[in-house]
Amino acid sequence: MFEAAEVGRKLSKEAHGREIPKLREALLETQRALREAAVPTILVVGGVDGAGKGETVNRLHEWLDPRGLETHVFELPSSEERERPSWWRFWRTLPGRGRIGVFFGSWYTEPVIRRVYGKLSSAELDEEMARVAFFERMLAEDGALIVKVWLHLSKKEQRRKLRRLEKNKETRWRVTPLDWKHFSMYDRFRKVSEQALRRTDIGQAPWTIVEATDDRYREVMVARTLVEAAKRRLAAGAPPRSRPTPAPTRPPEEKAAAVLVLDKVDLAGRISDKDYDKQLVKLQAKAARLSREAFAKKLPTIAVFEGWDAAGKGGAIRRVTGAIDARLYRVVPIAAPTEEERAQHYLWRFWRHVPADGRITIFDRSWYGRVLVERVEGFAREEEWRRAYLEINEFEDQLTRHGAVVMKFWLHVSPEEQLRRFKDREKTAYKRHKITDEDWRNRKKWDAYAQAIDEMVARCSTPRAPWTLVPANDKKLARIRVLEEFVTRWEKAL
């Protein structure tokens, strides 16, 4: 794979001088066009030590408009990053629509190094690269342009470059003992890097290998690669904007025969006030103790609350938080995305709220909006919400592999009970703010939402992140069920 980048390509000083003015103009025009088309651009710069990655990134900062450019350098994870899933630090730095993000060091760096040092098997590296390919494909399907360049040197050229840097007192500081150690492992690095690149050379995000022996040739080829990739992306155009479509409903003849998952939830259960008070005190005491143990053992918890309007999500959340030290948890209410959030992949705003080890984040509504309200109301195109099931499962898998306890609650009420609560809210002054025109509109699409919920549970209830369907016609019984699940899952994890 690297042989084609070892032929000794060079660019004369004169040819370089002729090329650069045209190239700089093309880069700025490309940047302007990407900004106007609201295309987020991710440029991954990888390669061997001494190949000029830093110089290349510096040159791009010189040639591009810095107001729309941001560079992120990834070295060893910080203490803050180590307390969260490994992908957290990459998600939080993704460029918004119309901006260019340069990744100097990236999601490739750590898996390759771990494989070289024998901390990953070949099969484990393939698994990591499959996750990388999924991540890049997901971003590309959301409209991102992903450009990946690998700056290559032969073993002979790498030795020459490192020695040249060492001889110059102005650049000597750039060569470390680790660089020479990695040079001694050149063959191993080459083999592992080639494996990683082959596994991630996908159509939506192909690799371009650039021979880095000659500095002038290297910087021109990287700039050309960016310009040409942007031209192809812009020529392809943007995905069509979402248009509201009629909400799907079961045909009348199928309604009687079809049984949805919510049809199996027993809503007849009730709890007396006396039993409720007794169990609430007992469960909250357990939850308080277990949450402290989880903090001590650095066990993170993510809880998702979804449910019908007026199903009692807020009340259930308050009974959970009422048992926990306020310093340990955070409740994140999810509403319509802000302008900043709309400029990113829809999962971005949830990744940035992932808790540190030992902490608890409770989402009042969540990423499941993509396959519920956005699906039913037509805010997402069909191909967007259909691929979201796999994207969500991958997201939750990364959370649980990091060690997080992921709990997901759907609070279910009957249409009749929901109507009673709506009317009660309208009549009660201090509850009136809870009922909106949107609640009444959503109620008219009950069947469409029920079908969406059925598919959501079927496709996103996994052994490590299962859905818990909570009967909520009796609010107090629902609160007890939620607390019981918290206690049970914490006891199992601890």
C-alpha positions as CSV (number, residue, x, y, z in Angstrom):
1,M,0.0,0.0,0.0
2,F,2.9,2.4,0.7
3,E,5.2,1.3,-2.1
4,A,3.7,3.9,-4.5
5,A,4.7,6.7,-2.1
6,E,8.4,5.7,-2.2
7,V,9.4,6.7,-5.7
8,G,11.2,9.9,-4.8
9,R,8.8,12.5,-6.1
10,K,10.0,16.1,-5.9
11,L,8.9,19.6,-6.8
12,S,11.4,22.2,-7.9
13,K,11.5,25.6,-6.3
14,E,10.4,27.2,-9.5
15,A,7.4,24.9,-10.0
16,H,6.5,25.3,-6.4
17,G,6.6,29.1,-6.7
18,R,4.3,29.0,-9.8
19,E,1.9,26.5,-8.1
20,I,1.4,28.2,-4.7
21,P,-0.5,31.4,-5.7
22,K,-3.1,29.4,-7.7
23,L,-3.4,26.8,-4.9
24,R,-3.9,29.4,-2.2
25,E,-6.7,31.0,-4.3
26,A,-8.3,27.6,-4.8
27,L,-8.1,26.8,-1.1
28,L,-9.8,30.0,-0.1
29,E,-12.5,29.6,-2.8
30,T,-13.0,26.0,-1.6
31,Q,-13.4,27.1,2.0
32,R,-15.9,29.8,1.0
33,A,-18.0,27.3,-1.0
34,L,-18.0,24.8,1.8
35,R,-19.1,27.4,4.3
36,E,-21.9,28.6,2.0
37,A,-23.0,25.0,1.5
38,A,-22.9,24.4,5.3
39,V,-20.6,21.3,4.8
40,P,-18.6,20.3,7.9
41,T,-15.1,19.3,6.8
42,I,-12.9,17.0,8.7
43,L,-9.2,16.8,7.6
44,V,-7.3,13.9,9.3
45,V,-3.5,14.3,9.0
46,G,-1.6,11.1,9.9
47,G,1.7,9.6,9.0
48,V,5.1,8.6,10.3
49,D,7.3,10.6,12.7
50,G,9.4,13.2,10.9
51,A,7.1,13.3,7.8
52,G,6.2,16.9,8.3
53,K,2.7,16.7,9.8
54,G,3.2,19.7,11.9
55,E,4.6,21.8,9.0
56,T,1.7,20.7,6.8
57,V,-0.9,21.8,9.4
58,N,1.0,25.2,9.9
59,R,0.9,25.7,6.1
60,L,-2.8,25.2,6.0
61,H,-3.3,27.7,8.7
62,E,-1.3,30.2,6.6
63,W,-3.2,29.5,3.4
64,L,-6.8,29.2,4.7
65,D,-8.9,31.7,6.5
66,P,-8.3,31.0,10.2
67,R,-11.8,32.3,11.1
68,G,-13.3,29.1,9.7
69,L,-10.6,26.7,10.7
70,E,-9.9,24.9,13.9
71,T,-7.1,22.4,14.7
72,H,-7.2,19.7,17.3
73,V,-4.1,17.9,18.5
74,F,-4.7,14.5,20.3
75,E,-1.9,13.1,22.4
76,L,-2.3,11.1,25.6
77,P,-5.8,11.5,27.1
78,S,-6.1,14.0,29.9
79,S,-7.6,13.0,33.2
80,E,-10.9,14.5,32.2
81,E,-10.9,12.4,29.0
82,R,-9.9,9.2,30.7
83,E,-13.0,9.5,32.9
84,R,-15.3,9.2,29.8
85,P,-15.6,6.8,26.8
86,S,-12.6,7.2,24.5
87,W,-14.7,8.7,21.7
88,W,-16.0,11.6,23.8
89,R,-13.0,13.7,23.1
90,F,-13.4,13.4,19.4
91,W,-17.1,14.0,19.3
92,R,-16.9,17.2,21.3
93,T,-14.3,18.7,18.9
94,L,-16.2,17.9,15.6
95,P,-16.5,21.0,13.4
96,G,-19.9,22.6,12.9
97,R,-21.5,22.9,9.4
98,G,-19.5,25.2,7.2
99,R,-16.3,24.9,9.3
100,I,-13.1,23.0,8.7
101,G,-11.6,20.9,11.5
102,V,-8.0,19.7,11.2
103,F,-7.3,16.6,13.3
104,F,-3.5,16.3,14.0
105,G,-3.5,12.9,15.6
106,S,-7.0,11.3,15.7
107,W,-9.1,8.3,16.4
108,Y,-6.4,6.2,14.6
109,T,-3.5,7.1,16.8
110,E,-4.1,5.2,20.0
111,P,-5.3,1.9,18.4
112,V,-2.3,1.8,16.1
113,I,0.2,2.4,18.9
114,R,-1.5,-0.1,21.2
115,R,-1.3,-2.7,18.4
116,V,2.4,-1.9,17.8
117,Y,3.2,-2.4,21.5
118,G,1.2,-5.6,21.7
119,K,-1.6,-4.3,23.8
120,L,-4.2,-5.1,21.1
121,S,-4.4,-8.3,19.0
122,S,-4.8,-8.1,15.2
123,A,-8.4,-9.1,15.6
124,E,-9.0,-6.3,18.2
125,L,-7.4,-3.8,15.9
126,D,-9.7,-4.8,13.1
127,E,-12.6,-4.4,15.5
128,E,-11.4,-0.9,16.4
129,M,-11.0,0.0,12.7
130,A,-14.5,-1.3,12.0
131,R,-15.8,1.2,14.6
132,V,-13.7,4.0,13.0
133,A,-15.2,3.2,9.6
134,F,-18.7,3.2,11.1
135,F,-18.0,6.6,12.7
136,E,-16.7,8.1,9.5
137,R,-19.5,6.7,7.4
138,M,-22.1,8.0,9.8
139,L,-20.7,11.5,9.6
140,A,-20.4,11.4,5.8
141,E,-24.1,10.2,5.6
142,D,-25.0,13.2,7.7
143,G,-23.3,15.5,5.1
144,A,-19.7,15.8,6.3
145,L,-16.7,15.9,4.0
146,I,-13.9,13.6,5.4
147,V,-10.5,14.0,3.9
148,K,-7.7,11.7,5.2
149,V,-4.1,12.1,4.2
150,W,-1.2,9.9,5.4
151,L,2.3,11.4,5.1
152,H,4.7,8.5,4.3
153,L,8.4,8.1,4.4
154,S,10.6,5.1,3.7
155,K,12.7,3.8,6.5
156,K,15.8,5.3,4.9
157,E,14.1,8.7,4.5
158,Q,12.8,8.7,8.0
159,R,16.3,8.2,9.4
160,R,17.6,11.0,7.2
161,K,14.8,13.4,8.3
162,L,15.3,12.7,12.0
163,R,19.1,13.2,11.7
164,R,18.7,16.4,9.8
165,L,16.3,17.8,12.5
166,E,18.8,16.8,15.2
167,K,21.7,18.5,13.5
168,N,19.9,21.9,13.4
169,K,19.9,23.5,16.8
170,E,16.7,25.3,15.9
171,T,14.8,22.0,15.3
172,R,16.7,19.7,17.6
173,W,14.0,19.9,20.3
174,R,11.5,18.3,17.9
175,V,13.3,14.9,18.0
176,T,12.8,12.9,21.2
177,P,14.0,9.6,22.4
178,L,10.5,8.3,21.7
179,D,10.9,9.2,18.0
180,W,14.1,7.1,17.8
181,K,12.4,4.2,19.7
182,H,9.5,4.3,17.1
183,F,12.1,4.4,14.3
184,S,13.6,1.2,15.7
185,M,10.1,-0.3,15.3
186,Y,9.6,1.1,11.8
187,D,8.7,-2.2,10.2
188,R,6.2,-3.0,12.9
189,F,4.6,0.5,12.6
190,R,4.4,0.1,8.8
191,K,2.6,-3.2,9.0
192,V,0.1,-2.1,11.6
193,S,-0.5,1.2,9.9
194,E,-1.2,-0.5,6.6
195,Q,-3.7,-2.8,8.3
196,A,-5.5,0.1,9.8
197,L,-5.6,2.1,6.6
198,R,-6.8,-0.8,4.5
199,R,-9.7,-1.5,6.9
200,T,-10.8,2.2,6.8
201,D,-10.3,3.1,3.2
202,I,-14.0,3.4,2.6
203,G,-15.8,5.2,-0.3
204,Q,-17.2,8.0,1.9
205,A,-13.7,8.6,3.5
206,P,-10.8,7.3,1.4
207,W,-7.2,7.6,2.3
208,T,-4.7,9.6,0.2
209,I,-1.1,8.5,0.8
210,V,1.3,11.4,0.2
211,E,5.0,10.9,-0.3
212,A,6.7,13.2,2.2
213,T,10.3,13.1,1.2
214,D,10.2,16.5,-0.5
215,D,8.6,19.2,1.6
216,R,7.3,21.3,-1.3
217,Y,5.8,18.3,-3.0
218,R,4.1,17.2,0.3
219,E,2.4,20.5,1.0
220,V,1.2,20.9,-2.5
221,M,-0.3,17.4,-2.7
222,V,-2.1,17.8,0.7
223,A,-3.6,21.1,-0.5
224,R,-4.6,19.6,-3.8
225,T,-6.2,16.7,-2.1
226,L,-8.4,18.9,0.0
227,V,-9.5,21.1,-2.9
228,E,-10.3,18.1,-5.2
229,A,-12.2,16.3,-2.4
230,A,-14.2,19.4,-1.7
231,K,-15.1,19.9,-5.4
232,R,-16.4,16.3,-5.6
233,R,-18.4,16.8,-2.4
234,L,-19.9,20.1,-3.6
235,A,-20.7,18.7,-7.0
236,A,-22.7,15.9,-5.3
237,G,-24.9,18.5,-3.6
238,A,-26.6,18.4,-0.2
239,P,-29.2,15.8,0.8
240,P,-32.7,17.0,0.2
241,R,-34.2,18.9,3.1
242,S,-36.6,17.0,5.3
243,R,-40.3,17.6,4.4
244,P,-43.1,16.7,6.7
245,T,-44.8,13.5,5.6
246,P,-48.1,11.9,6.7
247,A,-47.5,10.0,9.9
248,P,-47.7,6.2,9.2
249,T,-50.6,4.4,10.8
250,R,-51.8,0.8,10.8
251,P,-54.5,0.1,8.2
252,P,-57.9,-0.4,9.9
253,E,-58.0,-4.1,9.0
254,E,-54.6,-4.7,10.7
255,K,-55.3,-2.8,13.9
256,A,-57.2,-5.7,15.5
257,A,-54.6,-8.3,14.6
258,A,-51.4,-6.4,15.2
259,V,-50.1,-6.5,18.8
260,L,-47.5,-3.9,19.7
261,V,-45.1,-4.0,22.7
262,L,-47.1,-1.4,24.6
263,D,-50.3,-3.5,24.3
264,K,-48.6,-6.0,26.6
265,V,-48.0,-3.5,29.4
266,D,-50.3,-4.1,32.3
267,L,-51.8,-0.7,33.3
268,A,-54.2,-2.1,35.9
269,G,-51.7,-2.1,38.8
270,R,-52.2,0.3,41.7
271,I,-50.4,1.0,45.0
272,S,-51.9,2.3,48.2
273,D,-50.6,5.6,49.7
274,K,-49.4,3.7,52.7
275,D,-47.4,1.1,50.7
276,Y,-46.1,3.9,48.5
277,D,-44.7,5.9,51.4
278,K,-43.1,2.9,52.9
279,Q,-41.5,1.6,49.7
280,L,-40.4,5.1,48.7
281,V,-38.4,5.7,51.9
282,K,-36.8,2.2,51.6
283,L,-35.9,2.5,47.9
284,Q,-34.6,6.1,48.2
285,A,-32.3,5.0,51.1
286,K,-30.9,2.2,49.0
287,A,-30.5,4.5,46.0
288,A,-28.6,7.1,48.2
289,R,-26.2,4.4,49.4
290,L,-25.7,2.8,46.0
291,S,-25.1,6.2,44.3
292,R,-22.3,6.9,46.8
293,E,-20.8,3.5,46.2
294,A,-21.0,4.1,42.4
295,F,-19.2,7.4,42.8
296,A,-16.5,5.7,45.0
297,K,-16.0,3.0,42.4
298,K,-16.1,5.4,39.5
299,L,-19.1,3.8,37.9
300,P,-20.9,6.3,35.6
301,T,-24.7,6.1,35.1
302,I,-26.8,7.4,32.2
303,A,-30.6,7.3,32.6
304,V,-33.0,8.1,29.8
305,F,-36.6,9.0,30.4
306,E,-39.0,8.9,27.5
307,G,-42.8,8.5,27.6
308,W,-46.1,9.8,26.5
309,D,-46.9,13.5,27.3
310,A,-48.3,13.7,30.9
311,A,-47.0,10.2,31.7
312,G,-45.1,11.5,34.8
313,K,-41.5,11.6,33.7
314,G,-40.8,14.7,35.7
315,G,-42.2,13.3,38.9
316,A,-40.3,10.0,38.5
317,I,-37.1,11.9,37.9
318,R,-37.6,14.0,41.1
319,R,-38.1,10.9,43.2
320,V,-34.7,9.6,41.9
321,T,-32.8,12.8,42.3
322,G,-34.4,13.3,45.8
323,A,-32.4,10.4,47.0
324,I,-29.0,11.4,45.5
325,D,-26.4,13.9,46.6
326,A,-26.9,16.9,44.3
327,R,-23.2,17.0,43.6
328,L,-23.3,13.6,41.9
329,Y,-26.0,14.0,39.3
330,R,-27.2,16.3,36.5
331,V,-30.6,16.4,34.8
332,V,-30.4,17.4,31.1
333,P,-33.8,18.4,29.6
334,I,-33.9,17.9,25.9
335,A,-36.0,20.3,23.8
336,A,-35.8,21.4,20.1
337,P,-32.1,21.7,19.1
338,T,-30.4,25.1,19.3
339,E,-28.7,26.7,16.3
340,E,-25.3,25.4,17.6
341,E,-26.7,21.9,17.9
342,R,-28.3,21.9,14.5
343,A,-24.9,22.6,13.0
344,Q,-23.7,19.2,14.3
345,H,-24.6,15.5,13.9
346,Y,-27.7,14.9,16.1
347,L,-25.7,12.7,18.5
348,W,-23.2,15.5,19.2
349,R,-25.3,17.3,21.8
350,F,-25.7,14.0,23.8
351,W,-22.1,13.0,23.6
352,R,-21.0,16.3,25.2
353,H,-23.3,15.6,28.3
354,V,-21.8,12.1,28.9
355,P,-20.9,12.0,32.6
356,A,-17.5,11.5,34.1
357,D,-16.8,8.3,35.9
358,G,-18.8,8.0,39.1
359,R,-21.3,10.7,38.0
360,I,-24.9,10.4,37.0
361,T,-26.6,12.1,34.0
362,I,-30.4,11.9,33.6
363,F,-31.8,12.8,30.2
364,D,-35.4,14.1,30.2
365,R,-36.0,13.1,26.6
366,S,-33.1,11.9,24.6
367,W,-31.5,10.8,21.3
368,Y,-34.5,8.7,20.8
369,G,-36.3,11.8,19.5
370,R,-34.7,10.9,16.1
371,V,-36.8,7.7,15.8
372,L,-39.9,9.1,17.6
373,V,-40.9,12.7,17.1
374,E,-38.6,13.4,14.2
375,R,-39.8,10.2,12.5
376,V,-43.5,10.8,13.1
377,E,-43.5,14.5,12.4
378,G,-41.3,14.3,9.3
379,F,-38.5,16.3,10.8
380,A,-36.0,13.6,9.7
381,R,-36.0,11.9,6.3
382,E,-36.8,8.2,6.2
383,E,-33.2,7.2,5.5
384,E,-32.1,9.3,8.5
385,W,-34.3,7.8,11.1
386,R,-33.9,4.3,9.7
387,R,-30.1,4.4,10.0
388,A,-30.4,6.0,13.5
389,Y,-31.2,2.6,15.1
390,L,-27.7,1.3,14.3
391,E,-26.1,4.7,15.2
392,I,-27.9,4.7,18.6
393,N,-27.0,1.1,19.4
394,E,-23.3,1.9,18.6
395,F,-23.5,5.0,20.8
396,E,-24.9,3.0,23.8
397,D,-22.4,0.2,23.2
398,Q,-19.6,2.6,23.6
399,L,-21.1,3.9,26.8
400,T,-21.5,0.4,28.3
401,R,-18.1,-0.8,27.1
402,H,-16.6,2.1,29.1
403,G,-18.4,0.7,32.1
404,A,-21.5,2.9,32.3
405,V,-24.8,1.7,33.6
406,V,-27.3,2.7,30.9
407,M,-31.0,2.7,31.9
408,K,-33.9,3.6,29.5
409,F,-37.4,4.1,30.7
410,W,-40.6,4.4,28.7
411,L,-43.5,5.6,30.9
412,H,-46.7,4.3,29.4
413,V,-50.3,5.5,30.1
414,S,-53.5,4.7,28.3
415,P,-55.1,7.3,25.9
416,E,-57.9,7.7,28.4
417,E,-55.6,8.4,31.3
418,Q,-53.6,10.9,29.2
419,L,-56.8,12.7,28.3
420,R,-57.8,12.9,32.0
421,R,-54.5,14.4,32.9
422,F,-54.6,16.9,30.0
423,K,-57.9,18.2,31.2
424,D,-56.7,18.3,34.8
425,R,-53.8,20.4,33.7
426,E,-56.0,22.8,31.9
427,K,-58.2,23.3,35.0
428,T,-55.4,23.7,37.5
429,A,-53.6,27.0,37.5
430,Y,-50.2,25.8,38.6
431,K,-50.3,23.0,36.1
432,R,-51.5,24.9,33.1
433,H,-48.0,25.7,31.9
434,K,-47.5,21.9,31.4
435,I,-50.1,21.6,28.6
436,T,-49.5,23.0,25.1
437,D,-51.1,22.9,21.7
438,E,-48.3,20.5,20.7
439,D,-49.4,18.0,23.3
440,W,-52.9,18.0,21.7
441,R,-51.4,17.6,18.2
442,N,-49.2,14.7,19.3
443,R,-52.2,13.0,20.9
444,K,-53.9,12.8,17.5
445,K,-51.0,10.8,16.2
446,W,-51.2,8.2,19.0
447,D,-51.2,5.2,16.6
448,A,-48.2,6.5,14.6
449,Y,-46.2,7.1,17.8
450,A,-47.2,3.6,19.2
451,Q,-45.8,2.0,16.0
452,A,-42.6,4.0,16.3
453,I,-42.2,3.1,19.9
454,D,-42.7,-0.6,19.0
455,E,-39.9,-0.5,16.5
456,M,-37.6,1.5,18.8
457,V,-37.9,-1.0,21.6
458,A,-37.5,-4.0,19.3
459,R,-34.4,-2.6,17.6
460,C,-32.7,-0.7,20.5
461,S,-33.3,-2.9,23.6
462,T,-30.0,-4.7,24.0
463,P,-28.7,-6.9,26.9
464,R,-26.4,-4.1,28.2
465,A,-28.9,-1.3,27.6
466,P,-32.4,-2.7,27.8
467,W,-35.6,-0.7,27.7
468,T,-37.8,-0.8,30.8
469,L,-41.5,-0.3,30.0
470,V,-43.1,1.3,33.1
471,P,-46.9,1.2,33.6
472,A,-47.7,4.7,34.6
473,N,-51.5,5.0,34.9
474,D,-50.7,5.1,38.6
475,K,-48.0,7.7,39.0
476,K,-46.9,6.5,42.4
477,L,-46.5,2.9,41.2
478,A,-44.5,4.2,38.2
479,R,-42.1,6.0,40.6
480,I,-41.6,2.9,42.6
481,R,-40.9,0.8,39.5
482,V,-38.3,3.4,38.3
483,L,-36.5,3.4,41.7
484,E,-36.5,-0.4,41.8
485,E,-34.8,-0.5,38.4
486,F,-32.1,2.0,39.6
487,V,-31.5,-0.1,42.7
488,T,-31.4,-3.4,40.8
489,R,-29.1,-2.2,38.1
490,W,-26.7,-0.5,40.5
491,E,-26.6,-3.6,42.8
492,K,-25.8,-5.8,39.8
493,A,-23.1,-3.4,38.5
494,L,-21.4,-3.0,41.9
